[in-house]
Amino acid sequence: MLISGLGSKKQIGLFALLFIAAVMISIVVQLPANWLLSQPSIKSVIERDINQTQQIKITASRGTIWQGEIDLALHNRTATNGKVSLGTVGFDLNLLSLLWANMSADIHWYLAGSTIATTADLGMLSSSDNRSIELSDTQGVIKIDELLAKLNMPSLSRIPALQNIAGLVAINQLDLVYGLNSRWFSELNADLQVDGLSILNNDFPPIKLDAAFQDKGIVFNLNSEHKAWQLTGNGSLSPKKLYRFDLSVKANSADSLPDWAFLMQKKSAANYIAKFQGRLF
């Protein structure tokens, strides 16, 4: 009888521990994201890890720390209310990744009809000297005119080429690894297409753009074919943010050239070129 009583007590104790563990797991799983981000020290660490300039801020959050969404804004003194909305980011954390001392999540960003979905390896649990963000299987669409209108940044609206601009950017594929400390890429592969692009009352056929990481820099190519002319381009961007981009438009004849070609340098009667180079910032 005594042995039976001790066995029952052990079972009760085990069930009690399991119950307590289940309750604790439930509490952690349902922990609200807004409670976590309401802690100034935690919020600042998260913002600093992904945004060393501290210009991007988290303005609101919903859901849990495992599955939810946050609103982002960019501090900009020239914008209305001193900030520019960067949209909403939904996230679904991969719990299994934590077992490997990693942090991976499915990310969904949307703003003004534009949306991007990706799988992100945030790398926040790695050493501070080797911290990076990895995006894979990224796809989405960006509505240029609606996005610019939503950003409401006077500095952008003053650029002539961005006035009355319209078009749809389709991200067919984008994979990258970006170092948060080095502020540069170690991997990049992009496949984009721009449809219905209209700039300064000039309409363009579909434009294909691809970019890749090569020799520590980024190289990219552009191609667009009209029935009477072809637009091609190639360029590069170095780790020091030095860029070079060459454009060329070739037509079947001088009369077939689009109006905007004459803003470029004449190479021949049916071929105009333009060269751009400088530093991004």
Secondary structure, 3 states (H helix, E strand, C coil): CHHHHHHHHHHHHHHHHHHHHHHHHHHHHCCEHHHHHCCHHHHHHHHHHHCCCCCEEEEEEEEECCEEEEEEEEECCCCHHHEEEEEEEEEEEEHHHHCCCCCEEEEEEEECCEEEEEEEECCCCCCHHHCEEEEEEEEEEEEHHHHHHHHCCHHHHCCHHHCCCEEEEEEEEEEEEEECCCCEEEEEEEEEEEEEEEECCEECCCEEEEEEEECCEEEEEEEEECCCEEEEEEEEECCCCEEEEEEEEEECCHHHCCHHHHHCEEEECCEEEEEEEEECC
